[in-house]
Amino acid sequence: MAKIATLITDMFEDVEYIDPSKAFNEAGHEVFTIEKEAGKEVTGKQGEAVVTIDKSIDDVNPEDFDALFLPGGFSPDLLREDERFVKFAKTFMDAKKPVFAICHGPQLLITAKALEGRKATGYKSIQVDMEYAGATVLDEEVVVCQDQLVTSRQPDDIPAFNKESLRVLEQLNK
């Protein structure tokens, strides 16, 4: 099964991490949380979720993972200030490995300059930014581009996001 790298820090959107990671785990995949410091606890912006970080960004290599998960909230905006997280995300896009980004998650991909020529969606307030980054933005609950990039707009889209993300992960095992 797939090893999924999750870039996450404080102020992530609780349900956008909790629900997909639960779906990934229930399907037999491993989800690893990555931040600046292993063992650190990060808290969701709703205060519903506290996540203990598995790995430091300095101790991971994108080659060791099969897919990348970018939950939304304010977390992606904080992470994109740090070039290590931007490069990590860009590596997945360049290698055409599966990337799952919901809500504000695509902000890391914008900063990585990895959306040009892609179809995608994101939270309403970043859709123009995504267009400036070269993406064709669709206002749909889930957009799958080249069976690699899965994006959704908001928490209401999580069921469709999970379904398509799991479908893309199934393709890895074939």
HELIX and SHEET records of a PDB file:
HELIX    1   1 ASP A   14  GLU A   26  1                                  13    
HELIX    2   2 ILE A   57  ASP A   59  5                                   3    
HELIX    3   3 PRO A   62  ASP A   64  5                                   3    
HELIX    4   4 SER A   75  LEU A   79  1                                   5    
HELIX    5   5 GLU A   83  ASP A   94  1                                  12    
HELIX    6   6 PRO A  106  THR A  111  1                                   6    
HELIX    7   7 LYS A  124  ILE A  126  5                                   3    
HELIX    8   8 GLN A  127  TYR A  132  1                                   6    
HELIX    9   9 PRO A  155  ASP A  157  5                                   3    
HELIX   10  10 ILE A  158  LEU A  172  1                                  15    
SHEET    1   A 7 LYS A  55  SER A  56  0                                        
SHEET    2   A 7 GLU A  30  GLU A  35  1                                        
SHEET    3   A 7 LYS A   3  LEU A   7  1                                        
SHEET    4   A 7 ALA A  67  LEU A  70  1                                        
SHEET    5   A 7 VAL A  99  ILE A 102  1                                        
SHEET    6   A 7 LEU A 149  SER A 152  1                                        
SHEET    7   A 7 VAL A 143  CYS A 145 -1                                        
SHEET    1   B 2 GLU A  41  THR A  43  0                                        
SHEET    2   B 2 VAL A  50  THR A  52 -1                                        
SHEET    1   C 2 LYS A 119  ALA A 120  0                                        
SHEET    2   C 2 THR A 136  VAL A 137  1                                        
END                                                                             
